[in-house]
Amino acid sequence: MTKRLMADIILLLVAFIWGTTFVVVQKAIDQLPPYSFLFVRFGVAFLFLLLFIFMRRLFGKPEQRNSPFIAKKSLGSGAILAIWLFAGYAFQTTGLLYTSSSKAGFITGLSVVLVPFFSFFLLKLRPKFPAVIGVILALIGLYLLAFGDKPAVNAGNIIGDAVWLNKGDLLVFFCAIGFALQIVFTGKYAGKHDAMALTLVQLGSVSLLNFIFALLFEDVRLSFSADILLSPYMIFALFITSILGTALAFLAQTYFQRYTTPTRVGLIFAMEPIFAAFTGVLVAGDVLTLPIIVGCGLIFSGMLLAELPSELLFKFLRTKKNETGQ
């Protein structure tokens, strides 16, 4: 198995974890306001990785025990990643106050289009032709996934609902920019830093930023309430979201993204709403409509298409053209 294939599989697993924990997060923020929950979520993830680093320095290999705890250059890079990651969560959280979840889901998914755009202008990485086609398919699939659950009687309003924009939609678009830039800059820094140190700085900084916003806009004392934090469901939610969905997920992204491209990562992460949709069906009793199923298929096809070498796709298109000509 090649490193690129391994990276794609691990990143797909990350998207699976994020998608299946969506219902868990929804219930958790019923007990803790969004910024307070994110402060605790990223704080627990930070402490988990911090403990892991201490254990590695105590019992790891000689080069691990003697290496700097966190290299200075990782501080700046990790902080930049944290700013974009926090921006994604903050703008999405605020935007949801003014727009629908379906529109927010679709606009957030626009990051799959923004990633190759930013990669080209910031990293000089030109996306391959199959990846461009894959992005287009994924975008159509995201649209169907976001608006495909509308009743048939309202089907004619789908385009109007999607096009009519408000300030919440603009805020969520900034969220898409934040998530896209986090992916792009992770691709830039992943191969230049220790993945553990870079992830630790990123998660700690995001937790701190959420604490500041919780202090300004929420009752931050709830973040330290033993009754809330030690309740059975919150313990379960923090284990799933902090350990699996944050500490290990972002560590995996930081480490494995060095073996793939930001555009491909964006397409893989576009699978998250698919996993969220099927989790909703299994856990919350949501109904799968035909547009949603088609949307899932298009996103999945887009991800697979991005894996094809350009020459293979061109050969296939030439063959089809010749067959049509005959």
C-alpha positions as CSV (number, residue, x, y, z in Angstrom):
1,M,0.0,0.0,0.0
2,T,1.4,3.4,-1.0
3,K,1.7,6.2,1.4
4,R,-0.7,8.3,-0.6
5,L,-3.3,5.6,-0.5
6,M,-2.8,5.1,3.2
7,A,-3.1,8.9,3.7
8,D,-6.4,8.9,1.7
9,I,-7.8,6.0,3.8
10,I,-6.9,7.6,7.1
11,L,-8.3,11.0,6.0
12,L,-11.5,9.3,4.9
13,L,-11.7,7.7,8.4
14,V,-11.3,11.3,9.8
15,A,-14.3,12.4,7.7
16,F,-16.2,9.4,8.9
17,I,-15.6,10.3,12.5
18,W,-16.6,14.0,12.0
19,G,-19.7,13.0,10.1
20,T,-20.9,10.4,12.6
21,T,-20.3,12.7,15.6
22,F,-22.5,15.5,14.2
23,V,-25.5,14.2,16.2
24,V,-23.4,14.0,19.4
25,V,-22.3,17.6,19.0
26,Q,-25.9,18.7,18.5
27,K,-27.0,17.2,21.7
28,A,-23.9,18.4,23.6
29,I,-24.5,22.0,22.8
30,D,-27.9,21.7,24.4
31,Q,-26.0,21.5,27.7
32,L,-23.1,23.8,26.9
33,P,-23.3,26.9,24.6
34,P,-21.3,26.5,21.3
35,Y,-18.1,28.5,22.2
36,S,-18.0,27.0,25.7
37,F,-18.3,23.5,24.3
38,L,-15.6,24.1,21.7
39,F,-13.4,25.6,24.4
40,V,-13.8,22.3,26.5
41,R,-13.6,20.1,23.4
42,F,-10.3,21.5,22.1
43,G,-9.0,21.9,25.6
44,V,-9.5,18.2,26.4
45,A,-7.9,17.3,23.1
46,F,-4.9,19.6,23.9
47,L,-4.4,18.0,27.3
48,F,-4.7,14.5,25.8
49,L,-1.9,15.3,23.3
50,L,0.1,17.1,25.9
51,L,0.0,13.9,28.1
52,F,1.0,11.8,25.1
53,I,4.0,14.1,24.4
54,F,5.1,13.8,28.0
55,M,4.9,10.0,27.8
56,R,6.8,10.0,24.6
57,R,9.6,12.1,26.2
58,L,9.8,9.7,29.2
59,F,9.6,6.4,27.5
60,G,10.2,7.1,23.8
61,K,13.3,6.6,21.6
62,P,16.4,8.6,22.5
63,E,15.8,11.1,19.7
64,Q,12.3,11.7,21.0
65,R,13.4,12.1,24.6
66,N,16.1,14.6,23.7
67,S,14.2,16.6,21.1
68,P,12.7,20.1,22.0
69,F,9.3,19.9,23.5
70,I,7.9,22.2,20.8
71,A,10.2,23.8,18.2
72,K,9.8,27.6,18.0
73,K,9.0,27.5,14.3
74,S,6.0,25.2,15.1
75,L,4.5,28.0,17.3
76,G,3.9,30.4,14.5
77,S,2.7,27.8,12.0
78,G,0.4,26.2,14.5
79,A,-1.1,29.5,15.4
80,I,-1.8,30.3,11.8
81,L,-3.6,26.9,11.4
82,A,-5.6,27.7,14.6
83,I,-6.7,31.1,13.4
84,W,-8.3,29.6,10.2
85,L,-9.7,26.6,12.0
86,F,-11.3,28.8,14.7
87,A,-12.6,31.1,12.0
88,G,-14.3,28.2,10.4
89,Y,-16.1,27.2,13.6
90,A,-16.8,30.7,14.8
91,F,-18.4,32.0,11.5
92,Q,-20.4,28.8,11.1
93,T,-21.7,29.0,14.7
94,T,-22.7,32.7,14.3
95,G,-24.1,32.2,10.8
96,L,-26.4,29.4,11.9
97,L,-28.2,32.0,14.0
98,Y,-29.4,33.7,10.8
99,T,-29.7,31.0,8.2
100,S,-31.0,27.5,7.8
101,S,-28.9,24.4,8.5
102,S,-29.3,23.2,4.9
103,K,-28.0,26.4,3.4
104,A,-25.2,26.4,6.0
105,G,-24.3,22.9,5.1
106,F,-24.1,23.6,1.4
107,I,-22.2,26.9,1.8
108,T,-19.7,25.3,4.2
109,G,-19.2,22.6,1.6
110,L,-18.0,25.3,-0.9
111,S,-14.6,24.8,0.8
112,V,-14.2,21.9,-1.6
113,V,-14.1,24.5,-4.4
114,L,-12.1,27.0,-2.5
115,V,-9.3,24.6,-1.6
116,P,-7.9,24.1,-5.2
117,F,-8.4,27.9,-5.8
118,F,-6.3,28.8,-2.7
119,S,-3.8,26.0,-3.4
120,F,-3.1,27.5,-6.8
121,F,-2.6,31.1,-5.7
122,L,-0.9,30.4,-2.4
123,L,1.1,27.2,-3.0
124,K,1.3,27.3,-6.8
125,L,-0.3,23.8,-7.0
126,R,-2.2,23.4,-10.2
127,P,-5.1,20.9,-9.7
128,K,-5.2,18.0,-12.1
129,F,-8.0,17.7,-14.6
130,P,-9.7,14.7,-12.9
131,A,-9.6,16.6,-9.5
132,V,-11.4,19.6,-11.2
133,I,-14.1,17.3,-12.5
134,G,-14.3,15.7,-9.1
135,V,-14.8,19.0,-7.4
136,I,-17.6,19.9,-9.8
137,L,-19.4,16.6,-9.1
138,A,-18.9,17.0,-5.4
139,L,-20.3,20.6,-5.5
140,I,-23.5,19.3,-7.3
141,G,-23.7,16.5,-4.8
142,L,-23.4,18.8,-1.8
143,Y,-26.2,20.9,-3.3
144,L,-28.5,17.9,-3.5
145,L,-27.5,16.7,-0.1
146,A,-28.3,20.1,1.4
147,F,-31.6,20.8,-0.3
148,G,-32.7,17.3,-1.3
149,D,-34.7,16.7,1.9
150,K,-37.4,19.3,1.0
151,P,-40.9,17.8,0.4
152,A,-41.9,17.3,-3.2
153,V,-44.6,20.0,-2.9
154,N,-41.8,22.5,-2.2
155,A,-39.4,21.2,-4.8
156,G,-39.9,24.3,-7.0
157,N,-38.6,26.5,-4.2
158,I,-35.2,24.7,-3.9
159,I,-33.3,27.0,-6.3
160,G,-34.9,30.1,-4.8
161,D,-34.1,29.0,-1.2
162,A,-30.5,28.4,-2.2
163,V,-30.0,31.6,-4.1
164,W,-31.7,34.0,-1.7
165,L,-28.8,35.1,0.6
166,N,-28.8,36.8,3.9
167,K,-26.1,37.9,6.4
168,G,-26.0,34.4,7.9
169,D,-25.1,33.0,4.5
170,L,-22.2,35.5,4.2
171,L,-20.9,34.5,7.6
172,V,-21.1,30.8,6.7
173,F,-19.2,31.6,3.5
174,F,-16.4,33.1,5.6
175,C,-16.5,29.8,7.5
176,A,-15.9,27.9,4.3
177,I,-12.9,30.2,3.6
178,G,-11.6,29.4,7.1
179,F,-11.9,25.6,6.7
180,A,-10.4,25.8,3.2
181,L,-7.4,27.8,4.3
182,Q,-6.8,25.5,7.2
183,I,-6.5,22.6,4.7
184,V,-4.3,24.5,2.4
185,F,-1.9,25.7,5.1
186,T,-1.8,22.3,6.7
187,G,-0.6,21.1,3.3
188,K,2.1,23.8,3.4
189,Y,3.3,23.1,7.0
190,A,2.7,19.3,7.4
191,G,6.0,18.2,5.9
192,K,8.1,20.9,7.7
193,H,7.1,20.3,11.3
194,D,6.7,17.5,13.9
195,A,3.0,16.6,13.4
196,M,2.5,16.2,17.2
197,A,3.9,19.6,18.1
198,L,2.1,21.3,15.3
199,T,-1.2,19.8,16.2
200,L,-0.7,20.6,19.9
201,V,-0.2,24.3,19.2
202,Q,-3.2,24.4,16.8
203,L,-5.6,22.7,19.3
204,G,-4.4,24.7,22.3
205,S,-4.7,28.0,20.3
206,V,-8.2,27.1,19.1
207,S,-9.3,26.3,22.7
208,L,-7.9,29.6,23.9
209,L,-9.7,31.6,21.2
210,N,-13.0,29.8,22.0
211,F,-12.5,30.6,25.7
212,I,-12.1,34.3,24.8
213,F,-15.3,34.3,22.8
214,A,-17.2,32.3,25.5
215,L,-16.0,34.9,28.0
216,L,-17.4,37.7,25.8
217,F,-20.7,36.2,24.5
218,E,-21.7,33.3,26.9
219,D,-21.7,32.3,30.5
220,V,-18.2,30.8,30.5
221,R,-18.7,29.5,34.1
222,L,-20.8,26.7,32.5
223,S,-17.5,25.4,31.0
224,F,-16.3,24.6,34.5
225,S,-19.5,23.2,36.0
226,A,-18.9,19.7,37.4
227,D,-22.6,18.9,37.1
228,I,-22.4,19.4,33.3
229,L,-18.9,18.1,32.6
230,L,-19.2,15.0,34.7
231,S,-22.7,14.1,33.5
232,P,-22.7,10.7,31.7
233,Y,-23.6,12.0,28.3
234,M,-21.1,14.9,28.4
235,I,-18.3,12.4,29.4
236,F,-19.3,10.3,26.4
237,A,-19.6,13.3,24.1
238,L,-16.2,14.7,25.1
239,F,-14.5,11.3,24.6
240,I,-16.0,11.0,21.1
241,T,-15.5,14.6,20.0
242,S,-12.3,15.5,21.9
243,I,-10.2,12.3,21.7
244,L,-11.4,10.8,18.4
245,G,-12.9,13.8,16.6
246,T,-10.3,16.4,17.6
247,A,-7.0,15.1,19.0
248,L,-6.5,12.0,16.9
249,A,-8.4,13.4,13.9
250,F,-6.3,16.6,13.5
251,L,-3.1,14.7,14.4
252,A,-3.9,12.3,11.5
253,Q,-4.7,15.2,9.2
254,T,-1.4,17.0,10.1
255,Y,0.7,13.9,9.7
256,F,-0.8,12.3,6.6
257,Q,-1.6,15.4,4.5
258,R,2.1,15.6,3.6
259,Y,1.5,12.5,1.4
260,T,-1.4,14.0,-0.6
261,T,-2.6,17.3,-2.0
262,P,-5.0,19.9,-0.4
263,T,-7.5,19.5,-3.3
264,R,-7.8,15.7,-2.7
265,V,-8.1,16.3,1.1
266,G,-10.9,18.8,0.4
267,L,-12.7,16.2,-1.7
268,I,-12.2,13.5,0.9
269,F,-13.6,15.8,3.7
270,A,-16.6,16.5,1.4
271,M,-17.6,12.9,2.4
272,E,-18.4,14.2,5.9
273,P,-22.0,15.2,5.2
274,I,-22.6,11.8,3.6
275,F,-21.6,10.1,6.8
276,A,-23.7,12.7,8.7
277,A,-26.7,11.9,6.6
278,F,-26.5,8.2,7.1
279,T,-25.9,8.6,10.8
280,G,-29.1,10.8,10.9
281,V,-31.0,8.0,9.2
282,L,-29.7,5.3,11.6
283,V,-29.8,7.4,14.9
284,A,-32.3,10.2,14.4
285,G,-34.8,8.6,12.0
286,D,-34.1,10.9,9.1
287,V,-35.5,10.0,5.7
288,L,-33.3,9.4,2.7
289,T,-34.8,11.0,-0.4
290,L,-33.8,10.3,-4.0
291,P,-31.9,13.7,-4.4
292,I,-30.0,13.0,-1.2
293,I,-29.0,9.5,-2.5
294,V,-27.9,11.0,-5.9
295,G,-26.0,13.7,-4.1
296,C,-24.1,11.2,-2.0
297,G,-23.3,9.2,-5.1
298,L,-22.0,12.3,-6.9
299,I,-19.7,13.3,-3.9
300,F,-18.4,9.8,-3.7
301,S,-17.8,9.7,-7.5
302,G,-16.0,13.0,-7.3
303,M,-13.7,11.7,-4.6
304,L,-12.9,8.6,-6.6
305,L,-12.4,10.6,-9.8
306,A,-9.8,12.7,-8.2
307,E,-7.7,9.6,-7.6
308,L,-7.5,8.9,-11.4
309,P,-4.3,9.8,-13.2
310,S,-5.0,12.6,-15.8
311,E,-3.7,10.4,-18.7
312,L,-6.1,7.6,-17.8
313,L,-9.1,10.0,-17.8
314,F,-8.0,11.5,-21.1
315,K,-7.6,8.1,-22.6
316,F,-11.1,7.1,-21.5
317,L,-12.6,10.3,-23.0
318,R,-10.8,9.8,-26.3
319,T,-12.1,6.2,-26.5
320,K,-15.7,7.4,-25.8
321,K,-15.3,10.1,-28.5
322,N,-14.1,7.7,-31.1
323,E,-17.0,5.3,-30.3
324,T,-19.4,8.1,-30.7
325,G,-17.8,9.1,-34.0
326,Q,-18.3,5.7,-35.3
